[in-house]
Amino acid sequence: MNKNLISVSLTKVGKKMLETQALSDVSLNFESGKIHGVIGPDGAGKTTLIRLLAGLLKPDSGKIEYFKSGNQIPNTLIRKRIAYLPQEQSLYADLSCMEHLEFFSNIYNMSKKDFKQKSKKLLEMVGLSQFADRKAGNLSGGMYKKLGVICVLLNSPDLLLLDEPTIGVDPLSRRDLWNLIHGISNEMTVICSTSYMDEAEKCGKVHILNEGKVLASDLPGNIKKQFKIKKIEEVFLL
């Protein structure tokens, strides 16, 4: 655990969306400097949890606290250090990869020198250098998701929130995205939701949700020992 990176603590968090109780008494700890997987089927409450962590929603009950170097950080300050990628398409179809990066650099008030260095590095990391001039609307699903990730990474966040980044992409792109996540995990705390149960094995710590409640929260190996199972998805068969 890197104490210089951001950690998050949830205590008895509840959230109702319309008539649905999306989360009920959720208490979780997201230690700093780890890849955290929020795992569960559709409707488990994963997206609601990610949006709460991003500050886009407020809990109806309970509390969410952010820490760095052992000190609590006010929510008003933490938002500037959070990067959030929703699962819905959020890029502009008529803008190229480079134009998207330039757009985000303006939002982040980056200097031209920093932008040039960082954008070049990020494009190379995800294999998009030769597609820098291609419009987002003409990218494959996997390339589109990779572009979205590097756009939010441009500001070098302390906390990266990814809501099902691998959904609807081909197996090769899924592998590339996870390679990217692992490549940056020593620089930031990563919280990634997914409904692909096999991706739990790629996470440092797994938080399993079902119908808005926590079923388990531990290292993948410990969860399998606890429930005497061989694969994480078997938790839902017990």
MIMARTOR-81686 format. One record per residue (C-alpha): x, y, z; residue in one letter. Coordinates in steps of 0.5 Angstrom, whole numbers, padded with zeros to 4 digits, always signed. Each point is the difference from the previous one (the first is absolute). Layout:
N
XYZA/...
end
This chain:
238
+0000+0000+0000M/+0003+0007-0002N/-0003+0005+0005K/+0002+0006-0004N/-0006-0002-0005L/-0007+0000+0002I/-0004-0005+0004S/-0008+0000+0000V/-0004-0002+0006S/-0008-0001+0000L/-0004-0001+0006T/-0007-0003+0000K/-0001+0004-0007V/-0007-0001-0003G/-0003+0003-0006K/-0007-0001-0003K/-0001+0002-0008M/-0007+0001-0001L/-0004-0006+0003E/+0006-0005+0000T/+0005+0000+0006Q/+0006+0000-0004A/+0005-0001+0006L/-0001-0002+0007S/+0004+0001+0006D/+0007-0001-0004V/+0006+0001+0004S/+0006-0001-0004L/+0008+0002+0000N/+0003+0002-0006F/+0008+0000+0002E/+0005+0004-0004S/+0004-0002-0005G/-0004-0006-0002K/-0005-0002-0006I/-0006-0001+0003H/-0006-0004-0004G/-0007+0001+0002V/-0003-0007-0003I/-0007-0002-0001G/-0006-0001-0005P/-0004+0005-0003D/-0004+0004+0005G/+0005-0002+0006A/+0001+0008+0001G/+0007+0001-0003K/-0002+0006-0004T/-0003+0003+0006T/+0006-0001+0004L/+0005+0003-0005I/-0005+0006-0001R/+0000+0001+0008L/+0008-0001+0000L/+0000+0005-0006A/-0004+0005+0004G/-0005+0000-0005L/-0005-0003+0005L/-0001+0002+0007K/-0002-0006+0005P/-0007+0000+0003D/+0004-0003+0007S/+0007-0002+0002G/+0006+0004-0002K/+0006+0000-0005I/+0007+0002+0002E/+0006+0001-0004Y/+0007+0000+0003F/+0007+0001-0002K/+0006-0001+0005S/-0004-0001+0005G/-0004+0006+0000N/-0007+0001-0002Q/-0001+0004-0006I/-0007+0005-0001P/-0004-0003-0006N/+0000+0007-0003T/+0008-0001-0001L/+0000-0007-0002I/-0004+0001-0006R/+0005+0003-0004K/+0005-0006+0001R/-0006-0005-0002I/+0000-0002-0007A/-0007-0004-0002Y/-0001-0004-0006L/-0008-0002-0001P/-0002-0006-0004Q/-0004+0004-0004E/+0003+0003-0007Q/+0002+0007+0002S/+0005+0002-0005L/-0002+0004-0006Y/+0000-0004-0007A/+0002+0006-0004D/+0006+0001+0004L/+0007-0004-0002S/+0004-0003+0006C/+0005+0006+0000M/-0006+0005+0000E/-0003-0003+0006H/+0007+0000+0004L/+0001+0007-0002E/-0008+0001+0003F/+0002-0003+0006F/+0007+0004+0001S/-0004+0006-0001N/-0005-0002+0006I/+0006-0002+0004Y/+0004+0007-0002N/+0006-0004-0002M/+0006+0003-0003S/+0002-0001-0007K/+0006-0004+0002K/-0003-0004+0005D/-0005-0002-0005F/+0004-0002-0005K/+0004-0004+0004Q/-0006-0003+0004K/-0004-0001-0006S/+0006-0004-0004K/+0001-0004+0006K/-0007-0002+0001L/-0002-0001-0008L/+0006-0005+0000E/-0002-0004+0006M/-0007-0002-0003V/+0003-0001-0007G/-0004+0006-0003L/+0006+0004-0002S/-0001-0001-0008Q/-0008+0001+0001F/+0001+0007+0003A/-0004+0003-0005D/-0005-0005-0001R/-0007+0003+0003K/-0003-0004+0006A/-0006-0002-0004G/+0004-0004-0005N/+0004-0004+0006L/-0002-0007+0002S/-0003-0001+0007G/+0007-0002+0003G/+0003+0006-0003M/-0005+0005+0002Y/+0000-0003+0007K/+0008+0001+0000K/-0001+0007-0002L/-0005+0002+0005G/+0005-0003+0006V/+0006+0004-0003I/-0004+0006+0000C/-0002+0000+0007V/+0007-0002+0002L/+0003+0006-0003L/+0000+0004+0006N/+0004-0005+0004S/-0006-0002+0005P/+0001-0003+0007D/-0006-0004+0000L/-0003-0003-0007L/-0007-0002+0000L/-0002-0005-0006L/-0007-0002-0001D/+0000-0007-0004E/+0005+0002-0005P/+0001-0006-0003T/-0007-0001-0001I/-0002-0002-0008G/+0007+0000-0002V/+0004-0006-0003D/+0005-0004+0004P/+0006+0003-0003L/-0002+0007+0002S/-0002-0003+0007R/+0007-0002+0001R/+0003+0006-0002D/-0005+0004+0004L/+0002-0004+0006W/+0008+0001-0002N/-0001+0007+0000L/-0004+0000+0007I/+0006-0004+0003H/+0005+0004-0003G/-0003+0006+0004I/-0002-0003+0006S/+0007+0002+0004N/-0002+0008-0002E/-0007+0000+0003M/-0006-0004+0003T/-0004-0003-0005V/-0007-0003+0001I/-0003-0003-0006C/-0007-0003+0000S/-0002-0006-0004T/-0005-0006-0002S/+0005-0004-0003Y/+0002-0005+0006M/+0006-0002-0003D/+0003+0007+0001E/+0000-0001+0008A/+0006-0004-0001E/+0004+0006-0003K/-0002+0005+0006C/+0004+0001+0007G/-0006+0000+0004K/-0007-0002-0002V/-0007+0002+0002H/-0006-0004-0002I/-0006+0003+0000L/-0007-0003-0001N/-0007+0004+0000E/+0003+0006+0004G/+0004-0004+0005K/+0007-0002+0001V/+0001-0008+0000L/+0007+0000+0001A/+0006+0005+0000S/+0007-0003+0000D/+0006-0002-0004L/-0002-0005-0006P/+0003-0006+0003G/-0003+0001+0007N/-0007+0001-0002I/+0001-0007-0004K/+0003-0003+0006K/-0006+0003+0005Q/-0005-0003-0005F/+0003-0006-0002K/+0000+0001-0007I/+0005+0000-0006K/-0003+0006-0004K/-0003+0007+0003I/-0006-0001-0004E/-0002-0006+0004E/-0002+0005+0006V/-0006+0001-0004F/-0002-0007+0000L/+0000-0002+0007L/
end
